Amino acid sequence: MQPHRFLLVPVAMAVLVSASSALGQSAHPSATRAVVSTRHTALGTILVTGSGQTLYLDAGDRPGHPACTGGCLSAWPPLTTSGAPKATGGAKAAELGTVKGAGSTRQVTYKGHPLYTFASDSKSNPTSGEGVNSFFVVSPSGSAITKATTKTTVTTTTTAPYRSY
């Protein structure tokens, strides 16, 4: 019976080491590497997260300095990453970067614009934040996509009164 006890100790140690390694890997920062991709929508081709959420830029941001802070972040959660962001689809890896976000986070940028999602977007309305509070969806070129506005032209005609002499 004594030999079996000695076999159990190394096996138990191996299980503990393996479990602690697995836990360490799942909490490793590279596990939260952001992905930026593209999707075709009624607004054109836009940037989205790896899970398909629409990405927005804030027209009030300055390069390297996000303007959305405090309560703004609950409506417009920033796209953050712990590792280098990755581009897929029509997104360009050369345009990706990061800036210091809230706290100790790194916010993903595209062509210098900090990227955000919109808390009210849904599957039935994935671009509901378009144009709200100066936030706009982002094209693969890094430009804001603004909804095409419909222009209404009103033409009025005036006529001189009829005079009889």
Secondary structure, 3 states (H helix, E strand, C coil): CHHHHHHHHHHHHHHHHHHHHHHHHHCCHHHHCCEEEEEEECCEEEEEECCCCECEEECCCECCECCCCCCHHHHCCECEECCCCEECCCCCHHHEEEEECCCCCEEEEECCEECECCCCCCCCCCCCCCCHHHEEEECCCCCEECCCCCCCCCCCCCCCCCCCC
